[in-house]
Amino acid sequence: MEVLLFGIAKDIVGSSSYTISENAVMPTSVAELKQQLTTDFPELGKLSSLAVAVNSEYAEDGVLLQSQDEIALIPPVSGG
Amino acid sequence: MVDKIIVEIVDELDPSGVYQELSDPNSGGFCVFVGAVREFTQNEQVMALEFETYQGMAIKEMTKIAQDAMKKWDLNKVVIRHAVGKKEVEEPVVVVGASSAHRDACFTACRYLIDTLKETVPIWKKEMFKNKSIWVSATP
């Protein structure tokens, strides 16, 4: 599973995407994905907010993840 | 509704064409907001701002904002355009605008367009100072 990274999330992880290896426990929901990423990268847990987009739409914690989904981590936005 | 909405992410933003884009025979009022790079933030001198986006999602979110505005107010045309990349002091980075028969609708809508963009559109801004850089709003 690949997660796209932007802004400060990209800086924290040190890459524009993060792959959860096939051997690891795959997160099945948005909540599990957030849990796993904030465990692997504690700095992500210190952000003002952390959202997840599934197929380029904001996704609530309960949304289930499918292997073909495009998944992105959305740190606090600051456009304008 | 589609031909009445323009949403774009661009490398170079030129706000000067927005009047033509919003113009239409039924519009007697236009309201446009332009956001630009300001030199000082909390007394610290900014060298530049660097913007990045998750483009596919940003276009979707900007389209939703424009469509919602058209539903909420009696608008004829809406433009939302944001720049990405490195922008220096005085450079424009965002332009939003609406046209309507009378001014009330476009004034109110214009404020909604920029306020909602700042809340929901996946665009990130890094402030570049002389000796450091900071992702805006990232941490409490």
Backbone of each chain as ProteinMPNN parsed JSONL, in Angstrom:
{"seq_chain_A": "MEVLLFGIAKDIVGSSSYTISENAVMPTSVAELKQQLTTDFPELGKLSSLAVAVNSEYAEDGVLLQSQDEIALIPPVSGG", "coords_chain_A": {"N_chain_A": [[0.85, -1.199, 0.0], [0.584, 2.151, -0.932], [1.184, 5.442, 0.205], [0.499, 8.755, -0.497], [2.372, 11.723, 0.048], [2.492, 15.051, 1.338], [3.566, 18.508, 1.771], [4.348, 19.277, 5.126], [4.202, 16.664, 5.99], [5.515, 15.204, 4.065], [8.102, 16.149, 4.489], [8.563, 15.189, 7.082], [8.508, 12.38, 6.768], [10.358, 12.155, 4.806], [10.128, 11.692, 2.119], [8.179, 11.642, -0.95], [6.283, 9.736, -0.996], [5.021, 6.895, 0.839], [5.561, 3.526, 1.427], [3.749, 0.871, 2.661], [4.968, -2.089, 3.635], [4.486, -5.299, 2.052], [4.747, -7.352, 3.827], [4.06, -6.34, 6.238], [1.464, -5.577, 8.687], [-1.49, -4.864, 7.12], [-3.199, -1.815, 7.108], [-6.707, -1.592, 7.5], [-8.562, 0.371, 7.542], [-9.165, 3.955, 7.474], [-8.715, 4.978, 10.042], [-7.019, 3.008, 11.139], [-4.845, 3.256, 9.423], [-3.944, 5.872, 10.012], [-3.224, 5.466, 12.647], [-1.123, 3.633, 12.373], [0.75, 5.119, 10.846], [1.281, 7.293, 12.534], [2.464, 5.965, 14.584], [4.763, 4.905, 13.37], [5.931, 7.293, 12.562], [6.268, 9.489, 14.8], [6.258, 12.309, 14.809], [4.259, 13.046, 13.062], [1.984, 12.822, 14.561], [2.021, 15.084, 16.044], [1.06, 17.191, 14.626], [-1.215, 19.927, 13.795], [-3.544, 18.957, 12.673], [-4.559, 15.948, 11.023], [-5.455, 14.586, 8.131], [-6.941, 12.129, 5.933], [-7.023, 11.3, 2.533], [-8.986, 9.457, 0.327], [-8.925, 8.236, -2.837], [-8.797, 10.867, -3.774], [-10.685, 12.256, -2.179], [-11.737, 13.658, 0.9], [-11.62, 11.468, 3.688], [-13.423, 9.905, 6.26], [-12.617, 8.499, 9.536], [-13.742, 5.917, 9.641], [-13.805, 4.891, 7.07], [-13.21, 2.252, 4.783], [-10.265, 0.735, 3.446], [-9.22, -0.095, 0.177], [-7.147, -2.186, -1.882], [-6.561, -1.018, -4.371], [-7.02, 1.657, -4.056], [-6.285, 5.187, -4.273], [-4.331, 6.709, -1.991], [-3.834, 9.352, 0.27], [-2.023, 11.388, 2.552], [-3.119, 14.139, 4.38], [-1.839, 16.843, 5.659], [-2.256, 19.814, 7.81], [-3.901, 22.204, 5.836], [-2.902, 25.121, 3.926], [-3.474, 27.027, 1.968], [-3.977, 29.963, -0.151]], "CA_chain_A": [[0.0, 0.0, 0.0], [1.369, 3.375, -1.046], [0.509, 6.631, 0.72], [1.102, 9.981, -1.022], [2.702, 12.66, 1.134], [2.64, 16.45, 0.915], [3.859, 19.52, 2.783], [5.188, 18.884, 6.256], [4.202, 15.196, 6.099], [6.589, 14.779, 3.16], [9.375, 16.458, 5.168], [8.733, 14.299, 8.248], [8.825, 11.023, 6.303], [11.561, 12.268, 3.983], [9.848, 11.182, 0.777], [6.845, 12.07, -1.401], [5.314, 8.651, -0.759], [5.466, 5.909, 1.828], [4.98, 2.228, 1.102], [3.629, -0.083, 3.758], [5.445, -3.3, 2.944], [3.536, -6.423, 1.939], [4.891, -8.24, 4.99], [3.526, -5.686, 7.43], [0.01, -5.674, 8.855], [-2.108, -3.827, 6.287], [-4.331, -1.129, 7.726], [-7.935, -1.833, 6.723], [-9.417, 1.565, 7.563], [-8.472, 5.231, 7.618], [-8.255, 5.091, 11.431], [-5.855, 2.122, 11.318], [-3.724, 3.841, 8.674], [-3.431, 7.003, 10.797], [-2.586, 4.881, 13.836], [0.149, 3.035, 11.968], [1.693, 6.154, 10.409], [1.723, 8.107, 13.673], [3.369, 5.114, 15.365], [6.038, 4.857, 12.639], [6.493, 8.656, 12.501], [5.582, 10.208, 15.888], [6.102, 13.737, 14.498], [2.962, 13.232, 12.382], [0.978, 12.941, 15.611], [2.116, 16.4, 16.689], [0.523, 18.228, 13.729], [-2.498, 20.513, 14.214], [-4.576, 18.026, 12.216], [-4.038, 14.994, 10.042], [-6.583, 13.975, 7.422], [-6.595, 11.159, 4.897], [-7.881, 11.336, 1.344], [-9.075, 8.208, -0.424], [-9.334, 8.581, -4.206], [-8.839, 12.333, -3.781], [-11.783, 12.825, -1.383], [-11.524, 13.507, 2.339], [-12.231, 10.228, 4.167], [-13.568, 9.801, 7.717], [-11.867, 7.388, 10.139], [-14.371, 4.607, 9.422], [-13.763, 4.452, 5.663], [-12.366, 1.063, 4.572], [-9.283, 0.923, 2.367], [-9.059, -1.175, -0.806], [-5.756, -2.181, -2.349], [-6.368, -0.169, -5.556], [-7.321, 3.056, -3.753], [-5.21, 6.188, -4.176], [-4.413, 7.183, -0.603], [-2.926, 10.472, 0.54], [-2.056, 11.997, 3.877], [-3.351, 15.576, 4.206], [-1.526, 17.65, 6.846], [-3.042, 21.056, 7.806], [-3.765, 22.936, 4.573], [-2.57, 26.531, 4.149], [-3.53, 27.768, 0.706], [-4.463, 31.342, -0.095]], "C_chain_A": [[0.878, 1.239, 0.0], [0.538, 4.569, -0.559], [1.24, 7.859, 0.184], [1.261, 11.0, 0.104], [2.946, 14.056, 0.586], [3.046, 17.321, 2.092], [4.739, 18.978, 3.886], [5.247, 17.368, 6.42], [5.317, 14.604, 5.224], [7.95, 15.012, 3.82], [9.63, 15.495, 6.329], [9.167, 12.903, 7.8], [10.091, 11.026, 5.435], [11.379, 11.743, 2.567], [8.444, 11.619, 0.362], [5.828, 10.929, -1.374], [5.914, 7.653, 0.218], [4.768, 4.598, 1.517], [4.941, 1.357, 2.348], [3.898, -1.46, 3.152], [4.431, -4.439, 3.037], [3.578, -7.318, 3.183], [4.285, -7.651, 6.26], [2.021, -5.929, 7.536], [-0.62, -4.526, 8.074], [-3.231, -3.129, 7.051], [-5.582, -1.313, 6.86], [-8.845, -0.608, 6.688], [-8.546, 2.808, 7.685], [-7.906, 5.372, 9.032], [-7.005, 4.241, 11.664], [-4.621, 2.674, 10.598], [-3.084, 4.99, 9.462], [-2.656, 6.486, 12.009], [-1.191, 4.368, 13.486], [1.189, 4.106, 11.611], [2.184, 7.006, 11.577], [2.59, 7.292, 14.628], [4.752, 5.093, 14.701], [6.737, 6.22, 12.639], [5.787, 9.524, 13.545], [5.377, 11.702, 15.611], [4.768, 14.023, 13.795], [1.845, 13.44, 13.399], [0.976, 14.3, 16.29], [1.545, 17.524, 15.82], [-0.833, 18.721, 14.234], [-3.677, 19.639, 13.807], [-3.92, 17.082, 11.222], [-5.239, 14.297, 9.408], [-6.045, 12.981, 6.405], [-7.563, 11.36, 3.734], [-7.827, 9.975, 0.667], [-9.674, 8.549, -1.786], [-9.662, 10.075, -4.324], [-10.115, 12.948, -3.185], [-11.419, 12.649, 0.089], [-12.274, 12.279, 2.832], [-12.249, 10.213, 5.692], [-12.833, 8.553, 8.211], [-12.43, 6.009, 9.794], [-14.268, 4.07, 7.999], [-12.778, 3.296, 5.498], [-11.468, 1.276, 3.356], [-9.224, -0.315, 1.477], [-7.663, -1.047, -1.422], [-5.531, -1.237, -3.538], [-6.64, 1.316, -5.293], [-6.074, 3.939, -3.854], [-5.364, 6.858, -2.803], [-3.398, 8.294, -0.39], [-3.117, 10.961, 1.958], [-2.165, 13.513, 3.676], [-3.041, 16.292, 5.528], [-2.301, 18.972, 6.765], [-2.809, 21.869, 6.526], [-3.533, 24.421, 4.86], [-2.501, 27.301, 2.839], [-3.999, 29.193, 0.927], [-3.368, 32.319, 0.28]], "O_chain_A": [[1.793, 1.371, 0.813], [-0.647, 4.689, -0.87], [2.448, 8.001, 0.378], [0.41, 11.122, 0.985], [3.527, 14.227, -0.485], [2.896, 16.937, 3.252], [5.741, 18.31, 3.633], [6.233, 16.841, 6.934], [5.971, 13.632, 5.602], [8.844, 14.172, 3.721], [10.756, 15.043, 6.539], [10.08, 12.315, 8.379], [10.798, 10.022, 5.347], [12.349, 11.393, 1.895], [7.612, 11.93, 1.214], [4.655, 11.129, -1.691], [7.129, 7.575, 0.4], [3.548, 4.551, 1.362], [5.959, 1.134, 3.003], [3.164, -1.932, 2.283], [3.636, -4.52, 3.974], [2.588, -7.954, 3.543], [4.029, -8.364, 7.23], [1.39, -6.422, 6.6], [-0.325, -3.358, 8.329], [-4.121, -3.792, 7.584], [-5.517, -1.202, 5.636], [-9.787, -0.554, 5.898], [-7.35, 2.723, 7.963], [-6.775, 5.822, 9.215], [-6.052, 4.687, 12.301], [-3.5, 2.572, 11.097], [-1.861, 5.08, 9.571], [-1.587, 6.992, 12.349], [-0.218, 4.626, 14.193], [2.349, 4.02, 12.013], [3.35, 7.399, 11.619], [3.366, 7.858, 15.397], [5.776, 5.243, 15.368], [7.963, 6.302, 12.707], [4.822, 10.218, 13.224], [4.428, 12.299, 16.12], [4.219, 15.118, 13.922], [0.876, 14.149, 13.129], [0.046, 14.633, 17.024], [1.546, 18.684, 16.233], [-1.512, 18.033, 14.996], [-4.687, 19.583, 14.508], [-2.867, 17.379, 10.657], [-5.944, 13.525, 10.058], [-4.862, 12.989, 6.063], [-8.761, 11.563, 3.93], [-6.751, 9.414, 0.461], [-10.781, 9.079, -1.877], [-10.676, 10.466, -4.902], [-10.567, 14.008, -3.616], [-10.863, 11.622, 0.481], [-13.424, 12.057, 2.451], [-11.234, 10.472, 6.339], [-12.475, 7.673, 7.429], [-11.677, 5.044, 9.668], [-14.609, 2.914, 7.75], [-11.657, 3.347, 6.003], [-11.859, 1.908, 2.375], [-9.183, -1.443, 1.969], [-7.082, 0.037, -1.476], [-4.431, -0.709, -3.701], [-6.509, 2.141, -6.198], [-4.961, 3.502, -3.563], [-6.383, 7.482, -2.505], [-2.248, 8.191, -0.815], [-4.225, 10.95, 2.495], [-1.406, 14.1, 2.905], [-3.891, 16.34, 6.417], [-2.946, 19.233, 5.749], [-1.671, 22.181, 6.177], [-3.924, 24.92, 5.915], [-1.602, 28.114, 2.622], [-4.369, 29.582, 2.035], [-3.617, 33.521, 0.37]]}, "seq_chain_B": "MVDKIIVEIVDELDPSGVYQELSDPNSGGFCVFVGAVREFTQNEQVMALEFETYQGMAIKEMTKIAQDAMKKWDLNKVVIRHAVGKKEVEEPVVVVGASSAHRDACFTACRYLIDTLKETVPIWKKEMFKNKSIWVSATP", "coords_chain_B": {"N_chain_B": [[-23.846, 24.377, -15.694], [-21.164, 24.016, -15.74], [-19.68, 25.477, -17.718], [-19.723, 27.91, -16.576], [-17.986, 28.044, -14.58], [-14.633, 28.454, -13.612], [-11.863, 26.711, -12.637], [-8.566, 26.441, -11.551], [-5.152, 25.35, -11.235], [-2.12, 26.935, -11.359], [1.191, 27.716, -12.679], [2.139, 30.295, -13.034], [0.488, 33.142, -12.022], [-1.807, 35.378, -13.345], [-3.736, 37.926, -12.556], [-5.014, 39.757, -14.159], [-6.729, 39.113, -16.248], [-9.176, 38.406, -15.24], [-11.517, 39.874, -15.176], [-12.579, 39.738, -17.771], [-13.068, 37.015, -17.824], [-15.116, 36.74, -15.962], [-17.06, 38.296, -16.976], [-20.304, 38.872, -18.343], [-23.481, 39.043, -20.022], [-25.558, 39.237, -18.155], [-24.495, 40.154, -15.83], [-24.107, 42.66, -13.496], [-22.522, 43.232, -11.46], [-19.315, 42.689, -10.019], [-17.037, 40.865, -8.054], [-13.835, 40.543, -6.833], [-11.202, 38.807, -5.301], [-7.8, 39.085, -4.579], [-4.996, 37.368, -3.493], [-1.75, 37.943, -2.222], [1.876, 37.723, -1.883], [3.066, 38.742, 1.169], [5.426, 40.923, 2.727], [6.144, 40.919, 5.459], [5.624, 38.757, 8.232], [4.319, 38.524, 11.348], [6.317, 40.349, 12.234], [8.578, 39.25, 11.09], [10.802, 38.996, 8.372], [9.802, 37.884, 5.239], [11.197, 35.959, 2.691], [10.268, 34.545, 0.529], [7.384, 32.65, -0.585], [6.579, 29.227, -0.723], [4.577, 27.148, -2.591], [2.799, 24.084, -2.605], [0.812, 21.415, -4.011], [-1.788, 18.908, -3.939], [-2.714, 17.999, -6.725], [-4.926, 16.797, -8.241], [-6.896, 16.353, -6.289], [-7.119, 18.945, -5.304], [-8.235, 20.365, -7.439], [-10.71, 19.077, -7.559], [-11.784, 19.821, -5.03], [-11.831, 22.607, -5.283], [-13.641, 22.863, -7.35], [-15.95, 21.896, -6.104], [-16.341, 23.949, -4.213], [-16.849, 26.138, -5.879], [-19.186, 25.247, -7.166], [-20.909, 24.946, -4.963], [-21.084, 27.62, -4.165], [-22.444, 28.671, -6.359], [-24.878, 27.47, -5.999], [-25.692, 28.531, -3.553], [-25.876, 31.316, -3.898], [-27.105, 33.771, -6.243], [-25.381, 33.581, -8.787], [-23.532, 34.42, -11.755], [-21.057, 33.793, -12.935], [-18.053, 32.11, -11.845], [-14.729, 32.228, -10.679], [-11.871, 30.446, -9.644], [-8.585, 30.417, -8.893], [-5.358, 29.234, -8.314], [-1.914, 29.634, -7.526], [1.105, 27.669, -7.788], [4.402, 26.692, -6.6], [7.446, 28.641, -6.211], [7.029, 31.825, -4.843], [7.555, 35.292, -4.865], [7.807, 38.313, -2.796], [5.049, 40.47, -3.175], [4.103, 39.13, -5.387], [1.181, 37.77, -6.957], [-0.814, 35.122, -5.613], [-3.219, 33.837, -5.395], [-6.438, 34.013, -6.891], [-9.807, 34.758, -6.614], [-13.158, 35.033, -7.735], [-16.448, 36.383, -8.427], [-19.379, 36.9, -10.418], [-22.455, 38.676, -10.653], [-25.961, 39.636, -10.945], [-26.544, 41.788, -9.244], [-24.744, 43.593, -6.619], [-24.7, 42.454, -4.004], [-24.794, 39.582, -3.941], [-22.383, 38.777, -5.222], [-20.416, 39.952, -3.606], [-20.756, 38.618, -1.117], [-20.395, 35.977, -1.905], [-17.751, 35.977, -2.812], [-16.198, 36.241, -0.533], [-16.867, 33.836, 0.713], [-15.736, 32.056, -1.125], [-12.892, 32.426, -0.9], [-12.496, 32.02, 1.854], [-13.378, 29.375, 2.241], [-11.731, 27.987, 0.495], [-9.287, 28.273, 1.842], [-9.756, 26.628, 4.006], [-10.266, 24.01, 3.059], [-9.003, 23.191, 0.624], [-6.435, 21.157, -0.685], [-3.651, 22.567, -0.493], [-0.421, 23.66, 0.233], [1.613, 25.872, 2.117], [4.791, 27.186, 2.408], [6.708, 29.219, 4.428], [9.49, 31.086, 3.629], [12.15, 32.168, 5.33], [15.072, 34.172, 6.163], [16.908, 32.463, 7.481], [15.562, 30.104, 7.941], [12.773, 27.873, 7.283], [9.226, 27.482, 7.27], [6.392, 25.386, 7.438], [3.239, 26.634, 7.011], [0.778, 26.899, 9.566], [1.069, 24.229, 10.322], [1.745, 23.075, 12.805], [0.483, 23.183, 16.226]], "CA_chain_B": [[-23.068, 25.097, -14.687], [-19.734, 23.789, -15.949], [-19.03, 26.554, -18.477], [-19.772, 29.142, -15.778], [-17.0, 27.91, -13.508], [-13.238, 28.213, -14.001], [-10.97, 26.414, -11.513], [-7.245, 26.118, -12.115], [-3.879, 25.484, -10.523], [-1.195, 27.427, -12.395], [2.543, 28.052, -12.23], [2.215, 31.756, -13.002], [-0.875, 33.655, -11.921], [-2.0, 36.741, -13.82], [-5.133, 38.247, -12.247], [-5.557, 40.847, -14.983], [-7.75, 38.652, -17.197], [-10.334, 37.837, -14.551], [-12.735, 40.623, -15.534], [-13.108, 39.122, -19.001], [-13.569, 35.666, -17.508], [-16.366, 36.833, -15.186], [-18.004, 39.158, -17.682], [-21.414, 38.213, -19.034], [-24.52, 40.066, -20.218], [-26.472, 39.345, -17.014], [-23.769, 40.566, -14.629], [-23.899, 44.083, -13.269], [-21.592, 43.374, -10.34], [-18.18, 41.755, -9.985], [-16.203, 40.998, -6.871], [-12.622, 39.732, -7.027], [-10.191, 38.88, -4.248], [-6.466, 38.619, -4.961], [-4.058, 37.198, -2.39], [-0.369, 38.089, -2.692], [2.912, 37.474, -0.87], [3.327, 39.904, 2.017], [6.835, 40.876, 3.105], [6.385, 40.619, 6.876], [4.648, 38.02, 9.001], [4.682, 38.657, 12.761], [7.577, 41.098, 12.316], [9.718, 38.556, 10.468], [10.835, 39.248, 6.938], [9.625, 36.699, 4.388], [11.923, 36.061, 1.421], [9.384, 33.989, -0.505], [6.503, 31.556, -0.167], [6.606, 28.116, -1.669], [3.295, 26.447, -2.538], [2.644, 22.828, -3.321], [-0.574, 20.958, -3.99], [-2.195, 17.578, -4.407], [-3.469, 18.689, -7.774], [-6.215, 16.195, -8.595], [-7.843, 16.617, -5.207], [-7.322, 20.393, -5.2], [-9.197, 20.754, -8.488], [-12.025, 18.58, -7.112], [-12.276, 20.637, -3.91], [-12.132, 23.946, -5.795], [-14.882, 22.74, -8.135], [-17.052, 21.804, -5.125], [-16.559, 25.278, -3.63], [-17.485, 26.971, -6.906], [-20.557, 24.76, -7.368], [-21.683, 25.295, -3.763], [-21.35, 29.06, -4.21], [-23.485, 28.909, -7.377], [-26.163, 27.032, -5.418], [-26.077, 29.385, -2.419], [-26.169, 32.685, -4.328], [-27.49, 33.878, -7.641], [-24.158, 34.022, -9.467], [-23.451, 34.075, -13.173], [-19.781, 33.117, -13.187], [-17.142, 31.996, -10.705], [-13.333, 31.862, -10.997], [-10.958, 30.155, -8.527], [-7.294, 30.054, -9.514], [-4.282, 29.294, -7.314], [-0.578, 29.375, -8.071], [2.025, 26.81, -7.039], [5.805, 26.998, -6.84], [8.034, 29.67, -5.355], [6.498, 33.154, -5.165], [8.245, 36.327, -4.113], [6.999, 39.405, -2.242], [4.179, 41.204, -4.114], [3.532, 38.293, -6.448], [-0.134, 37.225, -6.637], [-0.798, 33.658, -5.472], [-4.576, 33.292, -5.529], [-7.497, 34.935, -7.287], [-11.163, 34.205, -6.655], [-14.096, 36.086, -8.093], [-17.791, 35.989, -8.834], [-20.192, 37.968, -10.996], [-23.883, 38.494, -10.409], [-26.756, 40.757, -11.442], [-26.365, 42.899, -8.301], [-23.477, 43.408, -5.909], [-24.75, 41.692, -2.752], [-24.48, 38.157, -4.138], [-20.968, 38.535, -5.537], [-19.599, 40.301, -2.435], [-20.854, 37.541, -0.128], [-19.829, 34.757, -2.49], [-16.301, 36.113, -2.938], [-15.66, 35.948, 0.804], [-17.039, 32.386, 0.897], [-14.787, 31.34, -1.997], [-11.526, 32.436, -0.364], [-12.474, 31.435, 3.203], [-13.527, 27.922, 2.138], [-10.482, 27.503, -0.116], [-8.251, 28.185, 2.882], [-10.074, 25.547, 4.934], [-10.436, 22.642, 2.536], [-8.27, 22.803, -0.596], [-5.099, 20.666, -0.334], [-2.519, 23.38, -0.946], [0.415, 23.92, 1.417], [2.437, 27.068, 1.949], [5.982, 27.221, 3.252], [7.307, 30.554, 4.519], [10.946, 31.032, 3.576], [12.814, 33.299, 5.972], [16.494, 34.21, 5.838], [17.667, 31.326, 8.019], [14.715, 28.936, 8.222], [11.504, 27.851, 6.558], [8.173, 26.907, 8.115], [5.09, 25.073, 6.826], [2.258, 27.463, 7.725], [-0.338, 26.229, 10.284], [1.263, 22.779, 10.438], [1.759, 22.63, 14.205], [-0.29, 24.075, 17.086]], "C_chain_B": [[-21.573, 25.066, -15.037], [-19.044, 24.951, -16.664], [-19.058, 27.883, -17.732], [-18.734, 29.141, -14.669], [-15.616, 27.714, -14.122], [-12.465, 27.899, -12.727], [-9.647, 25.928, -12.089], [-6.152, 26.21, -11.069], [-2.863, 25.861, -11.607], [0.188, 27.691, -11.8], [2.7, 29.566, -12.086], [0.801, 32.298, -13.009], [-0.924, 35.097, -12.382], [-3.466, 37.118, -13.587], [-5.786, 39.206, -13.241], [-6.656, 40.392, -15.949], [-9.073, 38.268, -16.563], [-11.625, 38.601, -14.858], [-13.39, 40.016, -16.774], [-13.724, 37.755, -18.703], [-14.908, 35.712, -16.78], [-17.458, 37.585, -15.945], [-19.082, 38.347, -18.378], [-22.586, 39.176, -19.059], [-25.439, 40.256, -19.011], [-25.804, 39.873, -15.747], [-23.585, 42.075, -14.572], [-22.915, 44.325, -12.146], [-20.531, 42.293, -10.364], [-17.453, 41.956, -8.671], [-15.044, 40.025, -7.009], [-11.713, 39.915, -5.822], [-8.88, 38.345, -4.807], [-5.621, 38.518, -3.702], [-2.64, 37.239, -2.932], [0.605, 37.82, -1.551], [3.224, 38.773, -0.135], [4.74, 39.787, 2.586], [7.061, 40.475, 4.567], [5.273, 39.777, 7.462], [5.146, 38.005, 10.438], [6.095, 39.23, 12.93], [8.792, 40.372, 11.74], [9.645, 38.738, 8.962], [10.773, 37.939, 6.143], [10.371, 36.928, 3.068], [11.015, 35.611, 0.271], [8.431, 33.0, 0.15], [6.624, 30.467, -1.211], [5.313, 27.314, -1.489], [3.405, 25.104, -3.227], [1.219, 22.328, -3.154], [-0.673, 19.476, -4.34], [-3.212, 17.892, -5.499], [-4.855, 18.109, -8.07], [-7.277, 16.49, -7.552], [-8.138, 18.108, -5.088], [-8.35, 20.865, -6.231], [-10.613, 20.297, -8.096], [-12.612, 19.47, -6.021], [-12.635, 22.051, -4.384], [-13.431, 23.935, -6.607], [-16.091, 22.664, -7.206], [-17.38, 23.176, -4.549], [-17.297, 26.173, -4.625], [-18.945, 26.555, -7.113], [-21.444, 25.104, -6.172], [-22.046, 26.781, -3.767], [-22.458, 29.366, -5.215], [-24.857, 28.494, -6.865], [-26.644, 28.004, -4.346], [-26.516, 30.78, -2.869], [-26.457, 32.709, -5.816], [-26.315, 34.463, -8.441], [-24.214, 33.641, -10.937], [-22.162, 33.34, -13.5], [-18.907, 33.132, -11.931], [-15.754, 31.601, -11.219], [-12.591, 31.557, -9.682], [-9.649, 29.671, -9.15], [-6.2, 30.235, -8.462], [-2.952, 28.954, -7.971], [0.169, 28.369, -7.2], [3.458, 27.164, -7.419], [6.261, 28.13, -5.924], [7.564, 31.057, -5.796], [7.154, 34.205, -4.27], [7.301, 37.45, -3.689], [6.335, 40.204, -3.37], [3.628, 40.341, -5.242], [2.152, 37.798, -6.029], [-0.066, 35.702, -6.565], [-2.181, 33.035, -5.627], [-5.504, 34.389, -6.026], [-8.815, 34.173, -7.276], [-12.099, 35.347, -7.02], [-15.431, 35.519, -8.507], [-18.465, 37.177, -9.491], [-21.66, 37.632, -10.815], [-24.637, 39.725, -10.92], [-26.527, 41.995, -10.572], [-25.218, 42.579, -7.352], [-23.547, 42.508, -4.679], [-24.285, 40.245, -2.928], [-22.985, 37.956, -4.372], [-20.051, 38.92, -4.382], [-19.578, 39.133, -1.438], [-20.177, 36.276, -0.647], [-18.303, 34.814, -2.52], [-15.618, 35.774, -1.61], [-15.742, 34.442, 1.077], [-15.991, 31.613, 0.091], [-13.396, 31.296, -1.357], [-11.476, 31.782, 1.013], [-12.537, 29.902, 3.122], [-12.294, 27.294, 1.487], [-9.412, 27.299, 0.948], [-8.492, 27.021, 3.839], [-9.948, 24.157, 4.334], [-9.525, 22.24, 1.382], [-6.841, 22.365, -0.234], [-3.976, 21.406, -1.061], [-1.745, 23.725, 0.324], [1.4, 25.033, 1.102], [3.595, 27.01, 2.934], [6.52, 28.645, 3.234], [8.814, 30.401, 4.56], [11.487, 32.316, 4.191], [14.292, 33.225, 5.634], [17.199, 32.914, 6.254], [16.838, 30.09, 8.309], [13.502, 28.961, 7.301], [10.487, 27.062, 7.373], [6.923, 26.616, 7.283], [4.016, 25.772, 7.65], [1.133, 26.599, 8.308], [-0.118, 24.745, 10.574], [1.183, 22.296, 11.886], [1.028, 23.651, 15.078], [0.579, 25.206, 17.665]], "O_chain_B": [[-20.821, 25.972, -14.678], [-17.954, 25.366, -16.27], [-18.486, 28.87, -18.195], [-18.612, 30.105, -13.914], [-15.444, 26.91, -15.038], [-12.413, 28.732, -11.822], [-9.62, 25.104, -13.004], [-6.21, 27.025, -10.149], [-2.76, 25.194, -12.636], [0.34, 27.865, -10.591], [3.315, 30.052, -11.137], [0.005, 31.966, -13.886], [-0.182, 35.944, -11.882], [-4.342, 36.682, -14.334], [-6.992, 39.441, -13.168], [-7.437, 41.22, -16.417], [-9.997, 37.851, -17.26], [-12.711, 38.024, -14.802], [-14.603, 39.811, -16.812], [-14.762, 37.39, -19.256], [-15.744, 34.825, -16.959], [-18.635, 37.513, -15.591], [-18.819, 37.279, -18.93], [-22.678, 40.048, -18.195], [-26.037, 41.32, -18.855], [-26.455, 40.026, -14.714], [-22.997, 42.685, -15.465], [-22.512, 45.46, -11.892], [-20.804, 41.136, -10.684], [-17.273, 43.089, -8.223], [-15.24, 38.838, -7.269], [-11.481, 41.037, -5.373], [-8.847, 37.284, -5.432], [-5.536, 39.473, -2.929], [-2.35, 36.647, -3.971], [0.202, 37.703, -0.394], [3.597, 39.774, -0.746], [5.2, 38.687, 2.892], [8.03, 39.786, 4.888], [4.097, 40.048, 7.218], [6.249, 37.537, 10.719], [6.933, 38.687, 13.649], [9.92, 40.841, 11.894], [8.577, 38.648, 8.357], [11.571, 37.024, 6.347], [10.198, 37.957, 2.415], [10.998, 36.211, -0.804], [8.64, 32.568, 1.284], [6.752, 30.729, -2.407], [4.995, 26.862, -0.389], [4.018, 24.983, -4.287], [0.502, 22.769, -2.256], [0.225, 18.889, -4.944], [-4.407, 18.031, -5.237], [-5.838, 18.846, -8.141], [-8.412, 16.833, -7.882], [-9.27, 18.498, -4.805], [-9.228, 21.669, -5.919], [-11.584, 21.031, -8.278], [-13.787, 19.832, -6.072], [-13.628, 22.624, -3.936], [-14.215, 24.883, -6.555], [-17.125, 23.278, -7.469], [-18.55, 23.532, -4.408], [-18.244, 26.874, -4.266], [-19.829, 27.404, -7.222], [-22.595, 25.507, -6.344], [-23.165, 27.157, -3.42], [-23.31, 30.217, -4.962], [-25.874, 29.078, -7.24], [-27.839, 28.276, -4.233], [-27.428, 31.36, -2.281], [-26.1, 31.788, -6.551], [-26.265, 35.659, -8.727], [-24.862, 32.665, -11.316], [-22.174, 32.37, -14.258], [-19.002, 34.022, -11.086], [-15.63, 30.741, -12.09], [-12.679, 32.325, -8.724], [-9.612, 28.652, -9.84], [-6.131, 31.27, -7.801], [-2.876, 28.099, -8.853], [-0.113, 28.242, -6.009], [3.703, 27.84, -8.417], [5.559, 28.521, -4.991], [7.684, 31.421, -6.966], [7.283, 34.012, -3.061], [6.162, 37.535, -4.148], [6.965, 40.559, -4.367], [2.757, 40.794, -5.985], [1.959, 37.44, -4.867], [0.641, 35.066, -7.346], [-2.305, 31.854, -5.95], [-5.377, 35.55, -5.635], [-8.927, 33.089, -7.849], [-11.856, 36.497, -6.655], [-15.549, 34.353, -8.884], [-18.165, 38.326, -9.168], [-22.056, 36.467, -10.823], [-24.025, 40.73, -11.283], [-26.342, 43.1, -11.081], [-24.765, 41.436, -7.282], [-22.557, 41.861, -4.338], [-23.473, 39.75, -2.147], [-22.384, 37.058, -3.783], [-19.013, 38.288, -4.187], [-18.515, 38.718, -0.978], [-19.471, 35.592, 0.093], [-17.639, 33.805, -2.28], [-14.587, 35.102, -1.583], [-14.803, 33.848, 1.608], [-15.429, 30.632, 0.576], [-12.79, 30.227, -1.282], [-10.523, 31.066, 1.319], [-11.826, 29.213, 3.854], [-11.863, 26.208, 1.876], [-8.717, 26.283, 0.957], [-7.547, 26.486, 4.418], [-9.561, 23.218, 5.031], [-9.294, 21.047, 1.181], [-6.118, 23.101, 0.437], [-3.439, 20.953, -2.072], [-2.335, 24.04, 1.357], [1.941, 25.13, 0.001], [3.402, 26.811, 4.133], [6.761, 29.214, 2.169], [9.357, 29.688, 5.403], [11.309, 33.406, 3.647], [14.726, 32.329, 4.91], [17.978, 32.343, 5.492], [17.352, 29.121, 8.868], [13.244, 29.956, 6.624], [10.831, 26.108, 8.07], [6.451, 27.466, 6.528], [3.896, 25.531, 8.852], [0.609, 25.701, 7.649], [-1.04, 24.071, 11.031], [0.622, 21.235, 12.16], [0.954, 24.831, 14.735], [0.079, 26.047, 18.412]]}, "name": "protein", "num_of_chains": 2, "seq": "MEVLLFGIAKDIVGSSSYTISENAVMPTSVAELKQQLTTDFPELGKLSSLAVAVNSEYAEDGVLLQSQDEIALIPPVSGGMVDKIIVEIVDELDPSGVYQELSDPNSGGFCVFVGAVREFTQNEQVMALEFETYQGMAIKEMTKIAQDAMKKWDLNKVVIRHAVGKKEVEEPVVVVGASSAHRDACFTACRYLIDTLKETVPIWKKEMFKNKSIWVSATP"}
